[in-house]
């Protein structure tokens, strides 16, 4: 018997839920809007999507999404699980996405639909080995054996020259930072060409390693066409860099997969654009389902937003994302990936972040939380470390701050 792919959905429908589920299953497998002579019972048994579970939750008087609905319709909300034979699409992540997230959302029988989970059979662990470096490889290359990697983003996002970017990097390196990343808006503009920026920043990284005995990890944003990304990766590697970055929703699954095949460096995967896939609760994806595709395709680091973030996600959503990204995909192939906390992070949320993860295998990236320190960048980095030390020790932040001036000053502006 063929292995099967399972996808779970939150479904809202103006129709009978069973009929709506059958419509979705048919649309995403062997069926269409009318019966065809060659869609035999044998073919449907072999290739049709199966309704594995359909649980009615409640009704709503109005639809969650606009559409063409009959006057007086009631909208039933359900949990739906469908499955498909792998033989339908092969062991292929792009085609899994086309199957579980294709022409479903715009069906007339759908007034709300969200993918809540995705389960793939073990064959995918062979075809897609996942992250090449993950937590262990990242720690080794960054020279950070324990504790969170304290990181930051070069700001302003765009507008700095290569030399100005390198100067900011030098301040951070001398301040004791572990990890620096380009902003997702910064790639290869005329004011800051990619190769010039990499050369300038890596000069500071190497000089810092000579002074401090440790090479800071910098994730250079190489998002672009496939051949550009490979050339940019090779340039970073030749300059002695230890990380590259790309924007997942810009390059797609194939882009990440091909970079993973090519890369000799960890891939820092940024999820910018996540809001248009997830923000409406009745449409799109839960992170639990979505991140699995990118984890399999080869991301070493995955963003999960942050506690008390500046965006729209609640702390509960962030905690659920952390839980999802740190759970093994299979017992035999856990595919370790490092979660990245960012978006308005300060030491005030260190304890909550530690509670959410249960460990320190993470990148904690703060921009203003470092650069805004009145005593400078080094004090900003130091204050974050002190906040994390307090969190791990279970000591209230205010108590720890009484004996540490950097943290005490930071409390005033955080």
N, C-alpha and C positions, 0 to 999 in steps of 0.2 A: 504494500500500500504506500502511495506517495506521501512524503512529508507535507505538512500543511502550515501555512502562514495564518496567524490569527490577529485580527484587529478589533479593538473594542471602541464603541462610540456612545456618546450621549446624543440621542435622537429626539427631535420634536417634529411631529407630523400632524397635518390636518386630516389625514386619512386613517383608516383602520391600521393600527400598528403592524399587524402581520402582513397586510398587503403592501404597506410601505417598505417593510424589511425585504419582502420578496422582490419588489421593484429595484431596490438598491443592489441586492445580491445579483439579480439578473443583469442590470446595467454594467456592473463591474466584473462580469464573467461572460457567460455564453448567451445571455438573452439580449433582447432589444425591446422596442415599444410595441411590437406585434409578433405573433407566433410565426416561426419559419419552419418550413418542411424538414430541413436538414438539422434542426435542433432536436435530435432524437432523445428519447429517455436515456439511452446509453451515453450519449454525449453529455447530457446534463449531469448524469451521475459521475462522469469522469472529470468534467471541467467546470461545472457550475459551482458558484459560491454557496456555501452552506450557512444557514442560520443556526449558530451554535447556542445562542441564548437570546431571549427577548423578555425583558422584565419591565412592565409598566410601572412608572413612578407616580405621576400625577397629571392633572390637566391644567391648562392655562386658557383664559378667555381671549387672549390676543397673541399673535405670533411674535416670536423673537426677531425674525428677519422679514424684510419686505418680500412680497411675492404675489402670485395670482391665487387667491383663495375664495372659496364659495362663501356667500353671505351666511353668517350664523355658524361658521365652522368652529369647532373646538379643537384645541391643539394638545395632543397627548405627548407626554415626555416619557422616554424609555431609556433603558440601557440595552444596547444591542452588541452582540459579538458575531462576527462573520469569520469564515475561514475559506482559504483557497488552496488548491493543490499547487505545490511548487512547480509542477510540470506546466502550469499555465504560463509562467513568465520566466522560469529558470532561476538560478541563484544569482539574482541581479537586483541591486538596491534601487537603481533608477526605475526599474519596472515594478518593483514592490511599491514604490511611491505612486506610480501611475495607477496601480491597482487599488491600493487602500485609500488614496486621496485624489482620485481622478474626477470623473464627472458625477460626483455624488452631491456636492454642495449646492449645485444649481437645479437639482431635480424639483419638479412641482410638488412632489409628495414630502419635501423637506422644508420645514420652517425653522429648523435649527439642527446643526450637526457639528459635533466636535470629536476628534480622535483622542481617546483617553489612554490607550495603551496599544502596544504592538509586541507580538511574540513571534520570533523567527526560529526556525528549526536549526539544529546544530550544523547543518551543511554550510550555513553562512559563516560560521567561525573558521572554516577551512578556506573558503573563497575570499573572505575578508578578514585578515588577521588583526585588524584594529590598530590601535596606537603602537608605534614602534618604540616609544620612550616612556610615556606615561609618567607616573609619580617617581619611580626609581631612577629612570634615566634623566628626568628633569633635575632631581636633587643632585645627581652625580655631576652633571654639566654645570649647574649653578653653584656647586660647592657648598650646598646647604644641607647638612645631614639630618637636621631636625628642626622643628618649629615651622611656622608658616613662612613662605617666601614673601617678604615685604616688597611690594611693587608699586609702580606708579606709571602714569601716562604722560608723555611729553605734551605740555600745553604751552602756548596756544596750539590747538589742533593743527592748524595750517597757518602759514605766514612767516614762520621762522626760516632762516637760511640754514644750510648745512652747518655752518660755523656756529650759529646761534644754538642750533639743536645740540651740537657737541658740547657747547659750554654748559647747557642745562644738564646734559648727561654727566659731565665732570663733577658738577655740584652734587648730584645724586650719588655718584660712585664714592666720592670722598665722604659723603654723609652716611655711608654704610648700607645703601640700598641693595637688594638682592636681584630685582627684576625690573626692567624698563620695557615699555612697549610704545610703538608708534600708535597714534590715534588711527581709527579706521578710515578717517578722511585723508590721511597723509600717505601717499604712495610715491608718485613720480611726477609731481608738478614742476613747472619751469622754475619756480622760485626755490624749490628744494629737490633737485633731481635725486633719484634713488641711489645711484652709485656714489655720488658726491656725499650724500648723507651717511651712507654706510661707512665710507672711508673715514669721514671725520669722526663719527661716533666710535668706530672701532679703534681709532688711534687713542681715544680717551679710555676705552675699555682695557686695551693692552697696557697703557701707562698706569692705569689704576691697579691692574693685576701685579705689575712690577712693584708698586708702592705698598699694596695691601695684601698681596699673596693670594688673591681670589679673583677670578674673572666673572664679572657681573653678566647675567644673561639679559640680552636685548632681543626683543621680538620685532624684527623689521617687517613692515607690511608690504608683502610682495603681490597683493591682489592684482590680477590682470588676466590677459589671455594665457592659454596653457604654455605656449613657448616662452612668453615673457616671464611667467612665474618660475619656470625651470631655470632660465638664465639668471634671474634675480637670486634664486636659491643658491646657485653655483657661485655667484659673486659673494654672497654673504659667507658661504662656507670657505671660500678662498681667502677671505679677509679674517678668518678665525672666529666668525660669529657662531653662536650656539643655539639660535632659535629663529624661526620665521613665523609670520602671521598671515592669515588670510581671512576674508569676510565670507562666511559660508553661503549666505543667501545670494551673494554676487557671483560666485564661481560654480555653485551647484555641486551635487554629489560627484559627478564625473571629474570636476576640477580638483576637488579634495582627494579623490581616489588616485588620480594620476600624479598629484604632487606627493602623496604618500608613497607611491611606487618609486618615485625619483629621489625623495628627500633623504639626506643623511643627518637631518636636524629635527628636533621636536617641532611640531606644528601647533601654534597657538591659534585656536579657532574662535573667531569672534562671531557672535550671533546677531549683529546689527540687522534690524528689520524684523526682529522677533515679534514686535508689537502688532504688525499687520497680520501675522499668522495666529495670534493668540489673544489679543486684548478683548475681543467680544466673547463673553462666556458661552455663547451659543454657536460659535463658528471657529473653525480652524483646528488647532492642535493643543494638547497638553504637552508640556516639556518631557514628561515621562516617555511618551511615544516618539516625539520628534528627535530627541537627542540620540536615540539608539542608532538611527541611520548614520549620523555623522560620527558617532563613536566607532562604529564598524568600519566606516570609510577611512578612518585613520587619524582623527583628531587626538592630540596628546593633552591639550588643555581645552576645557569648555567653560564658557561663561555661564553663570547661574544668577546674575544680578547680585544683590546684596541686601542685608538686613537694613531696614529704615532707608531704603534707596530713594533716589530722586525721581524714579519712574512710577508706573502705575501698579506694579505688582505688590501684593501684600506680603508680609513676612511669612505667612503660612505657605504661600505659593513658592517663595524662595526656598524655604525649608524642604518642601516637597521636591523641588528641582534638585537640591543637594542630595536628598535621599535617593532619587532616581539615578543620578549620575555616578554615585559611588557604589551602587549595588552591582554584583556580578551579572553579566549577561547570561552566562552558563557556568555551572560548577567547574567544568573543565577549561573554560576560557573566560576568566573574569574581565580581561581587557581593562586594566587600570587606567583611569584618566584623571587628571588633576582638575578639580573645580576652581574657577576663578571668580572671586568676589570683587565687584567694582560698583560704581555708581554712587557717588557721595559718601564713601566709606570713611569713618574715623575710628579712633580708639574707643569711642563710646559704645560701639557695637561689637567689640572684640569678644566679650563674654557671651553675647547672644550667638555670635557666629561659631564660637567654639562649641557651644551647646548644640547648635544645629548639625555640626559635622561629627562631633565626638572625637575628633583628632585634629592634628595640625597639618595634614597633607593637603595643602591648598595654597593658592596665590591670593594674597590680600592686597588689592591695588587701590591706593588712595592718591588723588591728585591734590585738591585743595587741602586735604587733611595733612599733607606734608608741606606743600609749598606755602601754605598760609601761616605756618608757625612763626611767631614774632621773633624768635631767636635764629631763624634760618632753617635751611633744608636738613642739615644734620640733626638738629634738635627735633625736627618733625619726624624724621625716621626713628630717632631714638625714643620719642614719645609713643609711637605706634608699637615698638617692641616692648616697651614697659607696660603698655596696656595689655598686650598679649600675655606677657609674663604674669600679670595680675589675674587675667582670665583663667589661665591654666592652673594657677595656684589657688584659685577660688577666693582671691582677696578682693574686697570692694575697691573700685577704681579710685575713689576719693581717699581711701586709706593709703594706697600705694603712692598716690600723687603727693601726699604730705612730705614724703622723703625724697622725691625725685623732681627737681625743678623743671625739667623738660616737660614732664607729664603734667605738672601743675599749671604751667603756662598754656599747654595745649587745651586743657579743660576749659579755659576761658574762651577760646575761639571755636572749638569743636561744637 
